Amino acid sequence: MYIIIVYDVEQKRVAKVCKFLRRFLNWVQNSVFEGDVSQAKLKEIKMGLKKLINKDKDSILFYQLRDQKYVDRQIMGQDKNPTDTII
C-alpha cells in the first residue's frame, strides 16, 4: 500500500521522528513522508512512532492508498526532495 505521513510534533522530538521515518519512507518535505509499505511495515512504523511522540501534544496523520498510481501529486514551487532521480 502507498502511505503519506504528515506530522506535527514538538521541536525536541522532530529530529527523532524524522530519523525514524527515513528508515521506511521517502522524505518529501518538512514533516511529510511517503512511500510503499506492507501492512506489517505500517504496523511497525505506527508502533515505533507511538514510542517517540507525546500523544497529548503531538499529531501524526496517516493517509493510505491502495497504490501510488492513485496519487495525483502536483507541486507548486520547489520540489524539496524529488524521488524520480533515484537510480
PDB file of N, CA, C and O in Angstrom:
ATOM      1  N   MET A   1       0.838  -1.163   0.000  1.00  0.00           N
ATOM      2  CA  MET A   1       0.000   0.000   0.000  1.00  0.00           C
ATOM      3  C   MET A   1       0.887   1.231   0.000  1.00  0.00           C
ATOM      4  O   MET A   1       2.040   1.168   0.425  1.00  0.00           O
ATOM      5  N   TYR A   2       0.365   2.331  -0.466  1.00  0.00           N
ATOM      6  CA  TYR A   2       1.103   3.582  -0.526  1.00  0.00           C
ATOM      7  C   TYR A   2       0.606   4.468   0.605  1.00  0.00           C
ATOM      8  O   TYR A   2      -0.600   4.668   0.754  1.00  0.00           O
ATOM      9  N   ILE A   3       1.527   5.002   1.404  1.00  0.00           N
ATOM     10  CA  ILE A   3       1.103   5.853   2.512  1.00  0.00           C
ATOM     11  C   ILE A   3       1.801   7.204   2.464  1.00  0.00           C
ATOM     12  O   ILE A   3       2.910   7.349   1.950  1.00  0.00           O
ATOM     13  N   ILE A   4       1.112   8.170   3.015  1.00  0.00           N
ATOM     14  CA  ILE A   4       1.658   9.509   3.215  1.00  0.00           C
ATOM     15  C   ILE A   4       1.498   9.796   4.706  1.00  0.00           C
ATOM     16  O   ILE A   4       0.411   9.661   5.267  1.00  0.00           O
ATOM     17  N   ILE A   5       2.592  10.189   5.329  1.00  0.00           N
ATOM     18  CA  ILE A   5       2.566  10.519   6.752  1.00  0.00           C
ATOM     19  C   ILE A   5       2.930  11.989   6.909  1.00  0.00           C
ATOM     20  O   ILE A   5       3.939  12.459   6.383  1.00  0.00           O
ATOM     21  N   VAL A   6       2.091  12.694   7.639  1.00  0.00           N
ATOM     22  CA  VAL A   6       2.293  14.110   7.923  1.00  0.00           C
ATOM     23  C   VAL A   6       2.292  14.252   9.441  1.00  0.00           C
ATOM     24  O   VAL A   6       1.389  13.759  10.117  1.00  0.00           O
ATOM     25  N   TYR A   7       3.303  14.925   9.970  1.00  0.00           N
ATOM     26  CA  TYR A   7       3.357  15.025  11.425  1.00  0.00           C
ATOM     27  C   TYR A   7       3.629  16.443  11.900  1.00  0.00           C
ATOM     28  O   TYR A   7       4.255  17.247  11.208  1.00  0.00           O
ATOM     29  N   ASP A   8       3.143  16.723  13.093  1.00  0.00           N
ATOM     30  CA  ASP A   8       3.370  17.988  13.783  1.00  0.00           C
ATOM     31  C   ASP A   8       3.717  17.618  15.220  1.00  0.00           C
ATOM     32  O   ASP A   8       2.831  17.332  16.025  1.00  0.00           O
ATOM     33  N   VAL A   9       4.999  17.626  15.536  1.00  0.00           N
ATOM     34  CA  VAL A   9       5.458  17.249  16.870  1.00  0.00           C
ATOM     35  C   VAL A   9       6.281  18.384  17.464  1.00  0.00           C
ATOM     36  O   VAL A   9       6.781  19.248  16.744  1.00  0.00           O
ATOM     37  N   GLU A  10       6.412  18.369  18.778  1.00  0.00           N
ATOM     38  CA  GLU A  10       7.209  19.392  19.441  1.00  0.00           C
ATOM     39  C   GLU A  10       8.651  19.350  18.943  1.00  0.00           C
ATOM     40  O   GLU A  10       9.171  18.289  18.599  1.00  0.00           O
ATOM     41  N   GLN A  11       9.274  20.496  18.911  1.00  0.00           N
ATOM     42  CA  GLN A  11      10.621  20.661  18.352  1.00  0.00           C
ATOM     43  C   GLN A  11      11.617  19.639  18.881  1.00  0.00           C
ATOM     44  O   GLN A  11      12.451  19.148  18.120  1.00  0.00           O
ATOM     45  N   LYS A  12      11.550  19.309  20.161  1.00  0.00           N
ATOM     46  CA  LYS A  12      12.532  18.397  20.743  1.00  0.00           C
ATOM     47  C   LYS A  12      12.402  16.965  20.217  1.00  0.00           C
ATOM     48  O   LYS A  12      13.312  16.159  20.407  1.00  0.00           O
ATOM     49  N   ARG A  13      11.281  16.635  19.556  1.00  0.00           N
ATOM     50  CA  ARG A  13      11.087  15.286  19.012  1.00  0.00           C
ATOM     51  C   ARG A  13      11.158  15.237  17.485  1.00  0.00           C
ATOM     52  O   ARG A  13      11.145  14.151  16.906  1.00  0.00           O
ATOM     53  N   VAL A  14      11.230  16.374  16.838  1.00  0.00           N
ATOM     54  CA  VAL A  14      11.202  16.414  15.370  1.00  0.00           C
ATOM     55  C   VAL A  14      12.321  15.564  14.759  1.00  0.00           C
ATOM     56  O   VAL A  14      12.061  14.750  13.872  1.00  0.00           O
ATOM     57  N   ALA A  15      13.541  15.741  15.215  1.00  0.00           N
ATOM     58  CA  ALA A  15      14.683  15.019  14.640  1.00  0.00           C
ATOM     59  C   ALA A  15      14.547  13.505  14.832  1.00  0.00           C
ATOM     60  O   ALA A  15      14.882  12.733  13.933  1.00  0.00           O
ATOM     61  N   LYS A  16      14.066  13.086  15.982  1.00  0.00           N
ATOM     62  CA  LYS A  16      13.898  11.650  16.253  1.00  0.00           C
ATOM     63  C   LYS A  16      12.839  11.040  15.329  1.00  0.00           C
ATOM     64  O   LYS A  16      13.040   9.961  14.772  1.00  0.00           O
ATOM     65  N   VAL A  17      11.722  11.733  15.174  1.00  0.00           N
ATOM     66  CA  VAL A  17      10.646  11.235  14.310  1.00  0.00           C
ATOM     67  C   VAL A  17      11.121  11.199  12.858  1.00  0.00           C
ATOM     68  O   VAL A  17      10.874  10.225  12.148  1.00  0.00           O
ATOM     69  N   CYS A  18      11.792  12.242  12.422  1.00  0.00           N
ATOM     70  CA  CYS A  18      12.298  12.305  11.049  1.00  0.00           C
ATOM     71  C   CYS A  18      13.288  11.167  10.780  1.00  0.00           C
ATOM     72  O   CYS A  18      13.179  10.473   9.769  1.00  0.00           O
ATOM     73  N   LYS A  19      14.240  10.980  11.675  1.00  0.00           N
ATOM     74  CA  LYS A  19      15.242   9.914  11.521  1.00  0.00           C
ATOM     75  C   LYS A  19      14.573   8.535  11.474  1.00  0.00           C
ATOM     76  O   LYS A  19      14.953   7.680  10.673  1.00  0.00           O
ATOM     77  N   PHE A  20      13.587   8.332  12.329  1.00  0.00           N
ATOM     78  CA  PHE A  20      12.873   7.057  12.350  1.00  0.00           C
ATOM     79  C   PHE A  20      12.144   6.806  11.026  1.00  0.00           C
ATOM     80  O   PHE A  20      12.246   5.718  10.458  1.00  0.00           O
ATOM     81  N   LEU A  21      11.412   7.806  10.537  1.00  0.00           N
ATOM     82  CA  LEU A  21      10.633   7.624   9.310  1.00  0.00           C
ATOM     83  C   LEU A  21      11.517   7.443   8.076  1.00  0.00           C
ATOM     84  O   LEU A  21      11.115   6.768   7.128  1.00  0.00           O
ATOM     85  N   ARG A  22      12.705   8.029   8.072  1.00  0.00           N
ATOM     86  CA  ARG A  22      13.627   7.868   6.941  1.00  0.00           C
ATOM     87  C   ARG A  22      14.034   6.408   6.741  1.00  0.00           C
ATOM     88  O   ARG A  22      14.447   6.027   5.646  1.00  0.00           O
ATOM     89  N   ARG A  23      13.925   5.604   7.768  1.00  0.00           N
ATOM     90  CA  ARG A  23      14.242   4.170   7.650  1.00  0.00           C
ATOM     91  C   ARG A  23      13.237   3.430   6.765  1.00  0.00           C
ATOM     92  O   ARG A  23      13.553   2.373   6.218  1.00  0.00           O
ATOM     93  N   PHE A  24      12.038   3.976   6.625  1.00  0.00           N
ATOM     94  CA  PHE A  24      10.958   3.269   5.938  1.00  0.00           C
ATOM     95  C   PHE A  24      10.446   3.966   4.678  1.00  0.00           C
ATOM     96  O   PHE A  24      10.021   3.306   3.729  1.00  0.00           O
ATOM     97  N   LEU A  25      10.488   5.305   4.670  1.00  0.00           N
ATOM     98  CA  LEU A  25       9.789   6.083   3.640  1.00  0.00           C
ATOM     99  C   LEU A  25      10.692   7.148   3.033  1.00  0.00           C
ATOM    100  O   LEU A  25      11.796   7.399   3.516  1.00  0.00           O
ATOM    101  N   ASN A  26      10.205   7.763   1.974  1.00  0.00           N
ATOM    102  CA  ASN A  26      10.914   8.859   1.315  1.00  0.00           C
ATOM    103  C   ASN A  26      10.484  10.182   1.932  1.00  0.00           C
ATOM    104  O   ASN A  26       9.294  10.450   2.098  1.00  0.00           O
ATOM    105  N   TRP A  27      11.474  11.003   2.269  1.00  0.00           N
ATOM    106  CA  TRP A  27      11.191  12.334   2.781  1.00  0.00           C
ATOM    107  C   TRP A  27      10.754  13.205   1.611  1.00  0.00           C
ATOM    108  O   TRP A  27      11.452  13.269   0.599  1.00  0.00           O
ATOM    109  N   VAL A  28       9.623  13.871   1.730  1.00  0.00           N
ATOM    110  CA  VAL A  28       9.087  14.709   0.665  1.00  0.00           C
ATOM    111  C   VAL A  28       9.359  16.177   0.966  1.00  0.00           C
ATOM    112  O   VAL A  28       9.861  16.901   0.105  1.00  0.00           O
ATOM    113  N   GLN A  29       9.040  16.618   2.157  1.00  0.00           N
ATOM    114  CA  GLN A  29       9.360  17.962   2.627  1.00  0.00           C
ATOM    115  C   GLN A  29       9.182  17.983   4.130  1.00  0.00           C
ATOM    116  O   GLN A  29       8.832  16.968   4.732  1.00  0.00           O
ATOM    117  N   ASN A  30       9.420  19.128   4.739  1.00  0.00           N
ATOM    118  CA  ASN A  30       9.354  19.200   6.202  1.00  0.00           C
ATOM    119  C   ASN A  30       8.108  18.503   6.736  1.00  0.00           C
ATOM    120  O   ASN A  30       6.981  18.858   6.390  1.00  0.00           O
ATOM    121  N   SER A  31       8.328  17.521   7.569  1.00  0.00           N
ATOM    122  CA  SER A  31       7.252  16.796   8.265  1.00  0.00           C
ATOM    123  C   SER A  31       6.337  15.995   7.351  1.00  0.00           C
ATOM    124  O   SER A  31       5.201  15.707   7.728  1.00  0.00           O
ATOM    125  N   VAL A  32       6.803  15.624   6.153  1.00  0.00           N
ATOM    126  CA  VAL A  32       5.992  14.818   5.241  1.00  0.00           C
ATOM    127  C   VAL A  32       6.850  13.690   4.654  1.00  0.00           C
ATOM    128  O   VAL A  32       7.933  13.926   4.120  1.00  0.00           O
ATOM    129  N   PHE A  33       6.340  12.471   4.766  1.00  0.00           N
ATOM    130  CA  PHE A  33       6.994  11.294   4.195  1.00  0.00           C
ATOM    131  C   PHE A  33       5.976  10.511   3.383  1.00  0.00           C
ATOM    132  O   PHE A  33       4.777  10.575   3.654  1.00  0.00           O
ATOM    133  N   GLU A  34       6.458   9.766   2.377  1.00  0.00           N
ATOM    134  CA  GLU A  34       5.557   8.926   1.591  1.00  0.00           C
ATOM    135  C   GLU A  34       6.316   7.728   1.054  1.00  0.00           C
ATOM    136  O   GLU A  34       7.545   7.737   0.976  1.00  0.00           O
ATOM    137  N   GLY A  35       5.564   6.691   0.684  1.00  0.00           N
ATOM    138  CA  GLY A  35       6.182   5.529   0.070  1.00  0.00           C
ATOM    139  C   GLY A  35       5.321   4.287   0.169  1.00  0.00           C
ATOM    140  O   GLY A  35       4.263   4.284   0.798  1.00  0.00           O
ATOM    141  N   ASP A  36       5.806   3.224  -0.475  1.00  0.00           N
ATOM    142  CA  ASP A  36       5.139   1.924  -0.460  1.00  0.00           C
ATOM    143  C   ASP A  36       5.596   1.128   0.751  1.00  0.00           C
ATOM    144  O   ASP A  36       6.795   1.016   1.006  1.00  0.00           O
ATOM    145  N   VAL A  37       4.666   0.586   1.483  1.00  0.00           N
ATOM    146  CA  VAL A  37       4.985  -0.270   2.626  1.00  0.00           C
ATOM    147  C   VAL A  37       3.979  -1.415   2.696  1.00  0.00           C
ATOM    148  O   VAL A  37       2.860  -1.315   2.192  1.00  0.00           O
ATOM    149  N   SER A  38       4.398  -2.485   3.322  1.00  0.00           N
ATOM    150  CA  SER A  38       3.482  -3.597   3.570  1.00  0.00           C
ATOM    151  C   SER A  38       2.649  -3.285   4.815  1.00  0.00           C
ATOM    152  O   SER A  38       2.944  -2.341   5.549  1.00  0.00           O
ATOM    153  N   GLN A  39       1.635  -4.064   5.038  1.00  0.00           N
ATOM    154  CA  GLN A  39       0.801  -3.893   6.227  1.00  0.00           C
ATOM    155  C   GLN A  39       1.647  -4.097   7.487  1.00  0.00           C
ATOM    156  O   GLN A  39       1.473  -3.386   8.477  1.00  0.00           O
ATOM    157  N   ALA A  40       2.562  -5.068   7.446  1.00  0.00           N
ATOM    158  CA  ALA A  40       3.435  -5.336   8.587  1.00  0.00           C
ATOM    159  C   ALA A  40       4.365  -4.149   8.856  1.00  0.00           C
ATOM    160  O   ALA A  40       4.570  -3.783  10.013  1.00  0.00           O
ATOM    161  N   LYS A  41       4.925  -3.548   7.811  1.00  0.00           N
ATOM    162  CA  LYS A  41       5.800  -2.386   7.978  1.00  0.00           C
ATOM    163  C   LYS A  41       5.028  -1.194   8.540  1.00  0.00           C
ATOM    164  O   LYS A  41       5.543  -0.460   9.384  1.00  0.00           O
ATOM    165  N   LEU A  42       3.794  -1.002   8.075  1.00  0.00           N
ATOM    166  CA  LEU A  42       2.973   0.089   8.584  1.00  0.00           C
ATOM    167  C   LEU A  42       2.724  -0.094  10.086  1.00  0.00           C
ATOM    168  O   LEU A  42       2.764   0.868  10.853  1.00  0.00           O
ATOM    169  N   LYS A  43       2.474  -1.317  10.484  1.00  0.00           N
ATOM    170  CA  LYS A  43       2.275  -1.605  11.907  1.00  0.00           C
ATOM    171  C   LYS A  43       3.552  -1.296  12.691  1.00  0.00           C
ATOM    172  O   LYS A  43       3.489  -0.732  13.784  1.00  0.00           O
ATOM    173  N   GLU A  44       4.704  -1.664  12.136  1.00  0.00           N
ATOM    174  CA  GLU A  44       5.991  -1.382  12.764  1.00  0.00           C
ATOM    175  C   GLU A  44       6.222   0.130  12.882  1.00  0.00           C
ATOM    176  O   GLU A  44       6.705   0.612  13.906  1.00  0.00           O
ATOM    177  N   ILE A  45       5.875   0.863  11.832  1.00  0.00           N
ATOM    178  CA  ILE A  45       6.012   2.328  11.841  1.00  0.00           C
ATOM    179  C   ILE A  45       5.133   2.937  12.933  1.00  0.00           C
ATOM    180  O   ILE A  45       5.588   3.783  13.702  1.00  0.00           O
ATOM    181  N   LYS A  46       3.891   2.509  12.998  1.00  0.00           N
ATOM    182  CA  LYS A  46       2.967   3.061  13.995  1.00  0.00           C
ATOM    183  C   LYS A  46       3.428   2.747  15.415  1.00  0.00           C
ATOM    184  O   LYS A  46       3.338   3.603  16.296  1.00  0.00           O
ATOM    185  N   MET A  47       3.914   1.544  15.646  1.00  0.00           N
ATOM    186  CA  MET A  47       4.396   1.177  16.979  1.00  0.00           C
ATOM    187  C   MET A  47       5.624   2.004  17.355  1.00  0.00           C
ATOM    188  O   MET A  47       5.750   2.454  18.493  1.00  0.00           O
ATOM    189  N   GLY A  48       6.527   2.201  16.394  1.00  0.00           N
ATOM    190  CA  GLY A  48       7.726   2.991  16.656  1.00  0.00           C
ATOM    191  C   GLY A  48       7.401   4.446  16.941  1.00  0.00           C
ATOM    192  O   GLY A  48       7.973   5.052  17.847  1.00  0.00           O
ATOM    193  N   LEU A  49       6.483   5.005  16.169  1.00  0.00           N
ATOM    194  CA  LEU A  49       6.093   6.402  16.380  1.00  0.00           C
ATOM    195  C   LEU A  49       5.395   6.590  17.720  1.00  0.00           C
ATOM    196  O   LEU A  49       5.570   7.610  18.386  1.00  0.00           O
ATOM    197  N   LYS A  50       4.612   5.607  18.100  1.00  0.00           N
ATOM    198  CA  LYS A  50       3.900   5.686  19.373  1.00  0.00           C
ATOM    199  C   LYS A  50       4.879   5.835  20.543  1.00  0.00           C
ATOM    200  O   LYS A  50       4.571   6.483  21.543  1.00  0.00           O
ATOM    201  N   LYS A  51       6.064   5.225  20.403  1.00  0.00           N
ATOM    202  CA  LYS A  51       7.083   5.307  21.445  1.00  0.00           C
ATOM    203  C   LYS A  51       7.809   6.656  21.435  1.00  0.00           C
ATOM    204  O   LYS A  51       8.358   7.074  22.454  1.00  0.00           O
ATOM    205  N   LEU A  52       7.810   7.331  20.294  1.00  0.00           N
ATOM    206  CA  LEU A  52       8.565   8.575  20.154  1.00  0.00           C
ATOM    207  C   LEU A  52       7.773   9.837  20.486  1.00  0.00           C
ATOM    208  O   LEU A  52       8.352  10.846  20.887  1.00  0.00           O
ATOM    209  N   ILE A  53       6.458   9.785  20.321  1.00  0.00           N
ATOM    210  CA  ILE A  53       5.671  11.020  20.455  1.00  0.00           C
ATOM    211  C   ILE A  53       5.001  11.133  21.817  1.00  0.00           C
ATOM    212  O   ILE A  53       4.922  10.171  22.582  1.00  0.00           O
ATOM    213  N   ASN A  54       4.529  12.323  22.088  1.00  0.00           N
ATOM    214  CA  ASN A  54       3.695  12.588  23.253  1.00  0.00           C
ATOM    215  C   ASN A  54       2.273  12.742  22.723  1.00  0.00           C
ATOM    216  O   ASN A  54       1.960  13.736  22.067  1.00  0.00           O
ATOM    217  N   LYS A  55       1.420  11.774  22.999  1.00  0.00           N
ATOM    218  CA  LYS A  55       0.081  11.773  22.401  1.00  0.00           C
ATOM    219  C   LYS A  55      -0.783  12.954  22.833  1.00  0.00           C
ATOM    220  O   LYS A  55      -1.791  13.250  22.192  1.00  0.00           O
ATOM    221  N   ASP A  56      -0.401  13.623  23.902  1.00  0.00           N
ATOM    222  CA  ASP A  56      -1.162  14.787  24.358  1.00  0.00           C
ATOM    223  C   ASP A  56      -0.736  16.084  23.670  1.00  0.00           C
ATOM    224  O   ASP A  56      -1.454  17.082  23.727  1.00  0.00           O
ATOM    225  N   LYS A  57       0.443  16.071  23.014  1.00  0.00           N
ATOM    226  CA  LYS A  57       0.958  17.291  22.403  1.00  0.00           C
ATOM    227  C   LYS A  57       1.249  17.167  20.913  1.00  0.00           C
ATOM    228  O   LYS A  57       1.285  18.178  20.211  1.00  0.00           O
ATOM    229  N   ASP A  58       1.456  15.966  20.424  1.00  0.00           N
ATOM    230  CA  ASP A  58       1.872  15.750  19.035  1.00  0.00           C
ATOM    231  C   ASP A  58       0.737  15.176  18.197  1.00  0.00           C
ATOM    232  O   ASP A  58      -0.237  14.633  18.719  1.00  0.00           O
ATOM    233  N   SER A  59       0.891  15.312  16.881  1.00  0.00           N
ATOM    234  CA  SER A  59      -0.127  14.817  15.952  1.00  0.00           C
ATOM    235  C   SER A  59       0.547  14.198  14.725  1.00  0.00           C
ATOM    236  O   SER A  59       1.473  14.772  14.151  1.00  0.00           O
ATOM    237  N   ILE A  60       0.065  13.024  14.338  1.00  0.00           N
ATOM    238  CA  ILE A  60       0.560  12.354  13.135  1.00  0.00           C
ATOM    239  C   ILE A  60      -0.645  11.903  12.320  1.00  0.00           C
ATOM    240  O   ILE A  60      -1.551  11.254  12.843  1.00  0.00           O
ATOM    241  N   LEU A  61      -0.649  12.249  11.041  1.00  0.00           N
ATOM    242  CA  LEU A  61      -1.730  11.844  10.138  1.00  0.00           C
ATOM    243  C   LEU A  61      -1.203  10.783   9.177  1.00  0.00           C
ATOM    244  O   LEU A  61      -0.101  10.914   8.645  1.00  0.00           O
ATOM    245  N   PHE A  62      -1.990   9.735   8.958  1.00  0.00           N
ATOM    246  CA  PHE A  62      -1.654   8.664   8.024  1.00  0.00           C
ATOM    247  C   PHE A  62      -2.696   8.650   6.903  1.00  0.00           C
ATOM    248  O   PHE A  62      -3.891   8.498   7.158  1.00  0.00           O
ATOM    249  N   TYR A  63      -2.236   8.809   5.676  1.00  0.00           N
ATOM    250  CA  TYR A  63      -3.110   8.687   4.507  1.00  0.00           C
ATOM    251  C   TYR A  63      -2.723   7.400   3.806  1.00  0.00           C
ATOM    252  O   TYR A  63      -1.565   7.218   3.432  1.00  0.00           O
ATOM    253  N   GLN A  64      -3.687   6.504   3.624  1.00  0.00           N
ATOM    254  CA  GLN A  64      -3.414   5.217   2.998  1.00  0.00           C
ATOM    255  C   GLN A  64      -4.123   5.123   1.655  1.00  0.00           C
ATOM    256  O   GLN A  64      -5.310   5.424   1.535  1.00  0.00           O
ATOM    257  N   LEU A  65      -3.357   4.693   0.636  1.00  0.00           N
ATOM    258  CA  LEU A  65      -3.913   4.472  -0.691  1.00  0.00           C
ATOM    259  C   LEU A  65      -3.531   3.059  -1.125  1.00  0.00           C
ATOM    260  O   LEU A  65      -2.527   2.510  -0.671  1.00  0.00           O
ATOM    261  N   ARG A  66      -4.313   2.499  -1.978  1.00  0.00           N
ATOM    262  CA  ARG A  66      -4.005   1.142  -2.449  1.00  0.00           C
ATOM    263  C   ARG A  66      -2.688   1.083  -3.197  1.00  0.00           C
ATOM    264  O   ARG A  66      -1.933   0.120  -3.069  1.00  0.00           O
ATOM    265  N   ASP A  67      -2.415   2.127  -3.983  1.00  0.00           N
ATOM    266  CA  ASP A  67      -1.239   2.115  -4.849  1.00  0.00           C
ATOM    267  C   ASP A  67      -0.854   3.549  -5.185  1.00  0.00           C
ATOM    268  O   ASP A  67      -1.693   4.449  -5.143  1.00  0.00           O
ATOM    269  N   GLN A  68       0.399   3.758  -5.513  1.00  0.00           N
ATOM    270  CA  GLN A  68       0.876   5.100  -5.855  1.00  0.00           C
ATOM    271  C   GLN A  68       0.176   5.644  -7.095  1.00  0.00           C
ATOM    272  O   GLN A  68       0.086   6.861  -7.259  1.00  0.00           O
ATOM    273  N   LYS A  69      -0.316   4.781  -7.964  1.00  0.00           N
ATOM    274  CA  LYS A  69      -0.970   5.259  -9.186  1.00  0.00           C
ATOM    275  C   LYS A  69      -2.250   6.044  -8.890  1.00  0.00           C
ATOM    276  O   LYS A  69      -2.762   6.748  -9.761  1.00  0.00           O
ATOM    277  N   TYR A  70      -2.767   5.924  -7.663  1.00  0.00           N
ATOM    278  CA  TYR A  70      -3.968   6.668  -7.291  1.00  0.00           C
ATOM    279  C   TYR A  70      -3.646   8.065  -6.744  1.00  0.00           C
ATOM    280  O   TYR A  70      -4.550   8.826  -6.399  1.00  0.00           O
ATOM    281  N   VAL A  71      -2.363   8.391  -6.669  1.00  0.00           N
ATOM    282  CA  VAL A  71      -1.941   9.695  -6.155  1.00  0.00           C
ATOM    283  C   VAL A  71      -1.745  10.655  -7.317  1.00  0.00           C
ATOM    284  O   VAL A  71      -0.952  10.390  -8.220  1.00  0.00           O
ATOM    285  N   ASP A  72      -2.453  11.749  -7.296  1.00  0.00           N
ATOM    286  CA  ASP A  72      -2.251  12.819  -8.271  1.00  0.00           C
ATOM    287  C   ASP A  72      -1.478  13.904  -7.546  1.00  0.00           C
ATOM    288  O   ASP A  72      -2.066  14.814  -6.961  1.00  0.00           O
ATOM    289  N   ARG A  73      -0.168  13.806  -7.585  1.00  0.00           N
ATOM    290  CA  ARG A  73       0.708  14.706  -6.834  1.00  0.00           C
ATOM    291  C   ARG A  73       1.100  15.880  -7.717  1.00  0.00           C
ATOM    292  O   ARG A  73       1.718  15.705  -8.767  1.00  0.00           O
ATOM    293  N   GLN A  74       0.740  17.059  -7.286  1.00  0.00           N
ATOM    294  CA  GLN A  74       1.076  18.271  -8.013  1.00  0.00           C
ATOM    295  C   GLN A  74       1.890  19.170  -7.099  1.00  0.00           C
ATOM    296  O   GLN A  74       1.570  19.326  -5.921  1.00  0.00           O
ATOM    297  N   ILE A  75       2.936  19.754  -7.644  1.00  0.00           N
ATOM    298  CA  ILE A  75       3.827  20.598  -6.848  1.00  0.00           C
ATOM    299  C   ILE A  75       3.783  22.017  -7.374  1.00  0.00           C
ATOM    300  O   ILE A  75       3.900  22.261  -8.575  1.00  0.00           O
ATOM    301  N   MET A  76       3.614  22.941  -6.456  1.00  0.00           N
ATOM    302  CA  MET A  76       3.697  24.354  -6.797  1.00  0.00           C
ATOM    303  C   MET A  76       4.952  24.882  -6.113  1.00  0.00           C
ATOM    304  O   MET A  76       5.070  24.805  -4.890  1.00  0.00           O
ATOM    305  N   GLY A  77       5.866  25.405  -6.873  1.00  0.00           N
ATOM    306  CA  GLY A  77       7.117  25.871  -6.302  1.00  0.00           C
ATOM    307  C   GLY A  77       8.171  24.775  -6.337  1.00  0.00           C
ATOM    308  O   GLY A  77       8.138  23.897  -7.198  1.00  0.00           O
ATOM    309  N   GLN A  78       9.088  24.833  -5.411  1.00  0.00           N
ATOM    310  CA  GLN A  78      10.243  23.939  -5.380  1.00  0.00           C
ATOM    311  C   GLN A  78       9.880  22.547  -4.886  1.00  0.00           C
ATOM    312  O   GLN A  78       9.172  22.395  -3.890  1.00  0.00           O
ATOM    313  N   ASP A  79      10.374  21.527  -5.595  1.00  0.00           N
ATOM    314  CA  ASP A  79      10.253  20.141  -5.147  1.00  0.00           C
ATOM    315  C   ASP A  79      11.436  19.881  -4.229  1.00  0.00           C
ATOM    316  O   ASP A  79      12.568  19.768  -4.699  1.00  0.00           O
ATOM    317  N   LYS A  80      11.194  19.784  -2.938  1.00  0.00           N
ATOM    318  CA  LYS A  80      12.275  19.716  -1.955  1.00  0.00           C
ATOM    319  C   LYS A  80      13.080  18.437  -2.015  1.00  0.00           C
ATOM    320  O   LYS A  80      14.271  18.450  -1.704  1.00  0.00           O
ATOM    321  N   ASN A  81      12.470  17.339  -2.404  1.00  0.00           N
ATOM    322  CA  ASN A  81      13.205  16.070  -2.458  1.00  0.00           C
ATOM    323  C   ASN A  81      12.618  15.204  -3.569  1.00  0.00           C
ATOM    324  O   ASN A  81      11.850  14.284  -3.289  1.00  0.00           O
ATOM    325  N   PRO A  82      12.966  15.483  -4.816  1.00  0.00           N
ATOM    326  CA  PRO A  82      12.413  14.692  -5.919  1.00  0.00           C
ATOM    327  C   PRO A  82      12.858  13.240  -5.833  1.00  0.00           C
ATOM    328  O   PRO A  82      14.043  12.959  -5.654  1.00  0.00           O
ATOM    329  N   THR A  83      11.912  12.321  -5.961  1.00  0.00           N
ATOM    330  CA  THR A  83      12.238  10.896  -5.862  1.00  0.00           C
ATOM    331  C   THR A  83      12.474  10.270  -7.214  1.00  0.00           C
ATOM    332  O   THR A  83      12.886   9.112  -7.287  1.00  0.00           O
ATOM    333  N   ASP A  84      12.224  11.005  -8.301  1.00  0.00           N
ATOM    334  CA  ASP A  84      12.409  10.416  -9.619  1.00  0.00           C
ATOM    335  C   ASP A  84      13.855  10.374 -10.058  1.00  0.00           C
ATOM    336  O   ASP A  84      14.152   9.826 -11.120  1.00  0.00           O
ATOM    337  N   THR A  85      14.778  10.942  -9.269  1.00  0.00           N
ATOM    338  CA  THR A  85      16.191  10.926  -9.645  1.00  0.00           C
ATOM    339  C   THR A  85      16.955   9.770  -8.992  1.00  0.00           C
ATOM    340  O   THR A  85      18.163   9.633  -9.186  1.00  0.00           O
ATOM    341  N   ILE A  86      16.255   8.949  -8.226  1.00  0.00           N
ATOM    342  CA  ILE A  86      16.901   7.811  -7.579  1.00  0.00           C
ATOM    343  C   ILE A  86      17.159   6.712  -8.595  1.00  0.00           C
ATOM    344  O   ILE A  86      16.272   6.331  -9.357  1.00  0.00           O
ATOM    345  N   ILE A  87      18.389   6.208  -8.595  1.00  0.00           N
ATOM    346  CA  ILE A  87      18.767   5.157  -9.566  1.00  0.00           C
ATOM    347  C   ILE A  87      18.676   3.812  -8.904  1.00  0.00           C
ATOM    348  O   ILE A  87      18.950   2.793  -9.537  1.00  0.00           O
TER     349      ILE A  87
END
